[in-house]
Amino acid sequence: MTEHPIGELFESYVMGAIGDLDREKLEAHVVGCGVCAAVLAKEARVELAMFAIAQRAERCPSCRRPCPGERCLACGAARLVRGYRTVGVLAQNPNGWVYVADAPDGKRVALKELVFRQIPDLETIDTFAREGRVLRQLDHPRIPRYIDSFADGEGAETRFYTAQSYVQGESLLDRLDMHRFTESEVRDIAQ
């Protein structure tokens, strides 16, 4: 390679998107050319800086794409809502999500989000409020402790949230995939 390679070739090389033959020719040239070695070093520093920035960027808890806002534009998952910062998704269905989140006080919680396709009616709002009142009253070592409930947004963008203490472990559904329960075990779980 007698000419200096163009910048695009250096970028492809740094990103690993270059064929073996071109790679060998470029490497042979760079070894003997101080100008190209400097250009390649600069290109590598730029790529490393861009990679570091991408790694620090806030990511969607569901699809893991960069997510600078409160909600992912790609999949719709919440990243930040009322001081709760979501870090992962436990479950998702057509009506919402259940996230692992960090609460405003720093504690890890399970944050349930209910999503509506249209403006929630009074019955839906009352049902959500009633669920919050019931959860507040429950105090049992096998039921996650109620922490908070609130509505966020307006009109058709209204979403309801319930935060409960997060208990790490496998779900009953996961256990069913791995184990067939006896009648005695089912009774113990139900109790």
Sequence and secondary structure as in RCSB ss.txt:
>XXXX:A:sequence
MTEHPIGELFESYVMGAIGDLDREKLEAHVVGCGVCAAVLAKEARVELAMFAIAQRAERCPSCRRPCPGERCLAC
GAARLVRGYRTVGVLAQNPNGWVYVADAPDGKRVALKELVFRQIPDLETIDTFAREGRVLRQLDHPRIPRYIDSF
ADGEGAETRFYTAQSYVQGESLLDRLDMHRFTESEVRDIAQ
>XXXX:A:secstr
  S   HHHHHHHHTT S HHHHHHHHHHHHH HHHHHHHHHHHHHHHHHHHHHHHS B TTT  B  SSB TTT
  BSEETTEEEEEEEEEETTEEEEEEE TTS EEEEEEEE SS   HHHHHHHHHHHHHHHH   TTS  EEEEE
EESSGGG EEEEEEE   S  HHHHHHH    HHHHHHHH 
